Amino acid sequence: MSAPQILTIAIAIAAVLAFITVVAQQRVTGNALLAAVLSAAFGGFTAVQLWQEGPVMFWTNHSANLTGVQVWWDLVSAVLIGLFLIIPRARAAGMNVLPWAIFVICTASIGLLAMAARLFWLESRTKTAAAAPASTPATA
């Protein structure tokens, strides 16, 4: 088995485990650290791919046949669905969505994970501030 085939199987296994974890958890706010780590890891992997194969391989992989076009269509659709779902929450959390949306469109999942990490961090910070007891003035 080749390294890309092993990596593909490992990613499929990780995706199934992640799916089970996400569905089983009852979290209201996502994990900012996990989203940031995943964004950085995928960004690093993409940097290696770009270094070894160059940016032209993206075009080659997505335009060589109908399977490549289908994968491209799926990627674009998934990223747009992600933006559609995350932008209202991002606005509510005070994020400037235009630069984030441009970053996501340019980097797909890397940017979407980074945007989610920022959103989750802002939401958890807001929850922490709301849960903190109000300070009372000292009495004389």
C-alpha positions in Angstrom: 0.0 0.0 0.0 1.3 3.5 -0.9 1.8 6.3 1.6 -1.2 8.3 0.1 -3.4 5.2 0.4 -2.4 4.7 4.0 -3.0 8.4 4.7 -6.4 8.2 3.1 -7.4 5.3 5.3 -6.1 7.0 8.4 -8.0 10.1 7.6 -11.2 8.1 7.0 -10.8 6.4 10.4 -10.1 9.7 12.1 -13.2 11.2 10.4 -15.4 8.4 11.7 -14.0 8.9 15.2 -14.5 12.6 15.0 -18.1 12.1 13.7 -18.9 9.9 16.6 -17.4 12.3 19.1 -19.2 15.3 17.7 -22.5 13.6 17.6 -22.2 12.0 21.1 -21.1 15.2 22.8 -23.7 17.6 24.2 -21.5 20.7 23.8 -23.2 24.0 22.9 -19.9 25.7 22.1 -17.2 24.1 20.0 -13.6 23.5 21.2 -11.5 26.4 20.1 -8.2 24.7 20.7 -9.2 21.6 18.8 -10.4 23.7 15.8 -7.2 25.7 15.9 -4.9 22.7 16.0 -6.8 21.0 13.2 -6.5 24.2 11.1 -2.8 24.4 11.7 -2.3 20.7 11.1 -4.2 20.8 7.8 -2.4 24.0 6.8 0.9 22.3 7.5 -0.1 19.3 5.4 -1.2 21.6 2.6 2.1 23.5 2.8 4.0 20.2 2.4 1.8 19.3 -0.6 2.4 22.7 -2.2 6.1 22.4 -1.6 6.3 18.9 -3.1 3.7 19.0 -5.9 3.0 22.7 -6.5 -0.3 24.6 -6.8 -0.9 23.3 -10.3 -1.7 19.8 -8.8 -4.9 21.3 -7.3 -6.1 22.2 -10.8 -4.9 18.8 -12.2 -6.7 16.8 -9.4 -10.0 18.7 -9.7 -10.2 18.9 -13.5 -8.7 15.6 -14.8 -12.0 13.7 -14.8 -15.6 13.7 -13.5 -14.5 12.3 -10.1 -12.1 15.3 -9.7 -14.9 17.7 -10.6 -17.3 16.0 -8.2 -14.7 16.3 -5.4 -14.2 20.0 -6.2 -17.9 20.6 -6.3 -18.3 18.8 -3.0 -15.5 20.9 -1.4 -16.9 24.2 -2.7 -20.4 23.2 -1.5 -19.2 22.1 1.9 -17.3 25.3 2.5 -20.2 27.5 1.4 -22.6 25.5 3.7 -20.1 26.0 6.5 -20.0 29.7 5.9 -23.8 29.9 5.6 -24.0 28.2 9.1 -21.2 30.0 10.8 -21.6 33.6 9.6 -24.7 34.5 11.7 -23.0 33.2 14.9 -19.8 35.0 13.9 -21.7 38.3 13.5 -23.4 37.8 16.8 -20.0 37.2 18.4 -18.7 40.5 17.0 -16.4 39.1 14.3 -15.8 41.0 11.1 -17.0 38.3 8.7 -15.7 39.7 5.4 -12.0 39.1 6.0 -12.8 35.7 7.5 -15.0 34.8 4.5 -12.3 35.8 2.0 -9.8 33.7 4.0 -12.2 30.7 4.0 -12.8 31.0 0.2 -9.1 31.1 -0.4 -8.1 28.2 1.9 -11.3 26.2 2.2 -11.3 23.9 5.3 -8.1 25.5 6.7 -9.8 28.9 6.9 -13.1 27.5 8.0 -11.5 25.7 10.9 -9.6 28.8 11.9 -12.8 30.9 11.7 -14.5 28.3 13.8 -11.7 28.4 16.3 -12.0 32.2 16.7 -15.8 31.9 16.9 -15.6 29.2 19.6 -13.1 31.2 21.6 -15.3 34.4 21.4 -18.4 32.4 22.4 -16.6 30.7 25.3 -15.2 34.1 26.5 -18.7 35.6 26.4 -20.1 32.6 28.3 -17.4 32.9 30.9 -18.0 36.7 31.3 -21.7 36.1 31.6 -21.3 33.4 34.3 -18.9 35.4 36.4 -20.6 37.0 39.4 -21.0 40.7 39.3 -18.5 42.5 41.5 -20.0 44.3 44.5 -18.6 47.6 45.8 -16.8 47.3 49.1 -18.7 48.6 52.1 -17.1 51.0 54.5 
